[in-house]
Amino acid sequence: MNKIVVYQARPDEAIYFDKFRKEFDLDIKYVVQELNAETAIQAQDAEAVTIQGSNKVDRATLQALSKVGVKYLALRSAGYNYVDRAAAKEYGIRFSNVTYSPNSVADFTTMLILMCERKAQQILARGTVQDYTLAGIQGREIRNLTVGIIGTGQIGATVARNLSGFGCNIIGYDIYENDNLRDLIEYVSLEKLISTSDVISLHAPLFDSNYHMINRESIAKMKDGVCIVNCGRGPLIDTEALIYGIETGKVGAAGLDVIEDELGIFHEDHRLNVLNNHQLAILKAFPNVIVTPHMAFYTDQAVSDMVEIALKSLNSFMNNGTSPWEIQS
């Protein structure tokens, strides 16, 4: 029976850990805290650990894991930008991410696009003070718009399929074009997508090469009143540039499930705290901006998928020395 240590399991994951523990015949130890250099000792005598995607794994943490004999690390998320990849390679710790239901994020993205274009936030806010006037809340029909999708992997592709039912013009940009989507998407250059889209939806993973791909220069080239939706990674957008675009009216609306510097803020209760993220405070003050706390993924199916794939990956590492979900450092 393989021994695995699970760090910071949420209550909603418990039923799935129990289900797949039995299915894969695993001995699981649960640690309430997140993984760090101090809590790594809790993984003593275990070959493998699994963590949430928001758990930062720096050099000191990886060194501590190596000292207690951990060889494998599985993230319960698709993103892995919080892992020090160079240090993982140096200390001989192989790690993996997961795939999960693309409909979770794709459906949420579709909802954000609709809410932005129909000014749902303004309508709901007015309703709380019994203002039922129509001035300023006229929306746009999706069928009359061009939607540009940056990143046409599983999630971006599902967004395209969702939107195809609305009859809008869908264009896309990806380094690797998907031939199976050509009946739904017209692939164009990034420059053309930015300059011709009424709605821009971001679904690219984060790399150094696309950090702040949405910036002052790119926003200046966009159509007036453009709607920007980000359910990918916060640093894809230069937040200061986005704020400037909203303040000048260039950006007509934004739906943000991710933001820069969200770590330590999202997924935690800060009702009694003063937050030091000034950009978040400004974004929340705009009536045409929707900010949600990195929860587009959060469905029953996606949570089940993430637990299952993380445990499958670690089981495969320990039994076969390989994992189909391994991130090559």
Residue pairs with C-beta under 8 A, 6 or more apart in sequence:
1 25
1 26
1 27
2 24
2 25
2 26
2 27
2 47
2 48
2 314
2 315
2 318
2 319
3 26
3 27
3 28
3 29
3 45
3 46
3 47
3 48
4 26
4 27
4 28
4 29
4 46
4 48
4 49
4 50
4 311
4 314
5 28
5 29
5 30
5 31
5 42
5 43
5 46
5 48
5 49
5 50
6 17
6 28
6 29
6 30
6 31
6 49
6 50
7 31
7 33
7 34
7 35
7 39
7 42
7 49
7 50
7 51
7 52
7 55
8 31
8 32
8 33
8 34
8 35
8 51
8 52
8 55
9 17
9 30
10 52
12 303
13 76
13 303
13 306
13 307
16 303
16 304
16 307
16 308
17 28
17 30
17 307
17 311
20 26
20 307
20 308
20 311
20 312
21 28
21 311
24 311
24 312
24 315
26 311
26 315
29 42
29 46
31 39
31 42
31 43
33 39
33 42
34 51
34 52
34 55
35 43
35 49
35 51
35 55
35 57
35 61
35 65
36 56
36 60
36 61
37 58
37 60
37 61
37 63
37 64
38 64
40 61
40 64
40 65
40 67
40 68
40 70
41 64
41 68
43 49
43 65
43 68
43 69
43 70
44 68
44 69
45 68
45 69
46 68
46 69
46 70
47 69
47 70
47 71
47 72
47 317
47 318
48 70
48 71
48 72
48 73
48 74
48 314
48 317
48 318
49 65
49 70
49 72
49 73
49 74
50 73
50 74
50 75
50 76
50 310
50 311
50 314
51 57
51 73
51 74
51 75
51 76
52 75
52 76
52 77
53 75
53 76
53 77
53 78
53 79
53 80
53 82
53 97
54 77
54 82
54 263
54 266
54 267
54 294
55 75
55 82
56 82
56 263
57 73
57 82
57 83
57 84
57 88
58 84
58 87
59 84
59 87
62 84
62 87
62 88
62 90
62 91
62 93
63 87
63 91
65 73
65 91
65 93
66 91
66 92
66 93
70 93
71 92
71 93
71 94
71 317
72 93
72 94
72 95
72 96
72 313
72 314
72 317
72 318
72 323
73 83
73 88
73 93
73 94
73 95
73 96
74 95
74 96
74 97
74 98
74 310
74 311
74 313
74 314
74 325
75 83
75 95
75 96
75 97
75 98
75 310
76 98
76 306
76 307
76 310
77 97
77 98
77 297
77 306
78 97
78 98
78 99
78 100
78 205
79 97
79 205
79 206
79 233
80 95
80 97
80 327
81 206
81 233
82 263
83 95
83 327
85 327
85 329
86 329
88 94
88 95
88 329
89 329
94 317
94 323
94 326
94 329
95 326
95 327
96 310
96 313
96 314
96 317
96 323
96 325
96 326
96 327
97 325
97 327
98 305
98 306
98 309
98 310
98 313
98 325
99 154
99 305
99 309
99 325
100 297
100 301
100 302
100 305
100 306
100 309
101 299
101 301
101 302
101 305
102 154
102 155
102 157
102 158
103 158
103 299
103 301
104 296
104 297
104 298
104 299
104 301
104 302
105 155
105 158
105 203
105 231
105 296
105 297
106 155
106 156
106 158
106 159
106 161
106 162
107 162
108 231
108 257
108 292
108 295
108 296
109 155
109 159
109 162
109 201
109 203
109 229
109 231
109 255
109 296
110 159
110 162
110 163
112 229
112 231
112 255
112 257
112 290
112 292
113 142
113 147
113 163
113 199
113 201
113 227
113 229
113 255
114 120
114 142
115 121
115 255
115 290
116 199
116 227
116 229
116 253
116 254
116 255
116 288
116 290
117 139
117 140
117 141
117 142
117 145
117 199
117 227
117 253
118 139
118 140
119 136
119 137
119 138
119 139
119 253
119 288
120 290
121 287
121 288
121 289
121 290
122 136
122 137
122 287
122 288
123 137
125 287
126 132
126 133
126 137
140 198
142 163
142 166
142 167
142 168
143 166
143 167
143 168
144 168
145 168
145 169
145 198
145 199
146 168
146 169
146 170
146 171
146 196
146 197
146 198
146 199
147 163
147 168
147 169
147 170
147 171
147 197
147 198
147 199
147 200
147 201
148 171
148 172
148 173
148 188
148 193
148 194
148 196
148 197
148 199
148 200
148 201
149 156
149 159
149 160
149 170
149 171
149 172
149 173
149 185
149 201
149 203
150 156
150 172
150 173
150 174
150 190
150 193
150 200
150 201
150 202
150 203
150 204
150 213
151 173
151 174
151 202
151 203
151 204
151 205
151 232
152 160
152 172
152 173
152 174
152 177
152 178
152 181
152 185
152 203
153 174
153 203
155 203
155 231
156 172
156 174
156 201
156 203
157 178
157 180
157 181
159 201
159 203
160 170
160 172
160 181
160 184
160 185
161 184
163 170
164 170
164 184
169 186
170 184
170 185
170 186
171 185
171 186
171 187
171 188
171 192
171 193
171 196
171 197
172 181
172 185
172 186
172 187
172 188
172 193
173 187
173 188
173 189
173 190
173 193
174 187
174 204
177 187
178 185
188 196
190 213
191 221
193 200
194 200
194 218
194 221
194 222
195 221
195 222
195 223
196 223
197 222
197 223
197 226
198 223
198 225
198 226
198 227
199 226
199 227
199 228
199 229
200 214
200 222
200 226
200 227
200 228
200 229
201 229
201 230
201 231
202 214
202 228
202 229
202 230
202 231
202 232
202 233
202 236
202 237
203 231
203 232
204 210
204 213
204 232
204 233
204 236
205 232
205 233
206 232
206 233
206 235
206 236
210 236
211 235
211 236
212 235
212 236
212 237
212 238
212 241
213 236
213 237
214 228
214 236
214 237
214 238
214 241
214 242
215 237
215 238
215 241
216 238
216 241
216 244
216 245
219 226
219 241
219 242
219 244
219 245
219 250
219 251
220 250
222 245
222 250
222 251
224 249
224 250
224 252
225 249
225 250
225 251
225 252
226 250
226 251
226 252
227 251
227 252
227 253
227 254
227 255
228 237
228 242
228 251
228 253
228 254
228 255
229 254
229 255
229 256
230 236
230 237
230 254
230 255
230 256
230 257
230 258
231 255
231 257
231 258
231 296
232 258
233 258
234 256
234 258
234 259
234 260
234 261
234 262
235 260
237 256
237 260
239 259
239 260
239 279
239 283
240 279
242 251
242 254
242 283
243 279
243 282
243 283
245 251
246 254
246 286
246 288
246 289
252 288
253 288
253 289
254 283
254 286
254 288
254 289
254 290
255 289
255 290
255 292
256 283
256 289
256 290
256 291
256 292
257 292
257 293
257 294
257 295
257 296
258 294
259 277
259 279
259 280
259 283
259 291
260 279
261 277
261 279
262 277
262 280
262 293
262 294
265 275
265 277
265 280
265 293
266 293
266 294
266 295
267 293
267 294
267 295
275 281
280 291
283 289
283 291
284 291
297 306
309 325
312 325
313 323
313 324
313 325
313 326
314 323
316 322
316 323
316 324
317 323
317 326
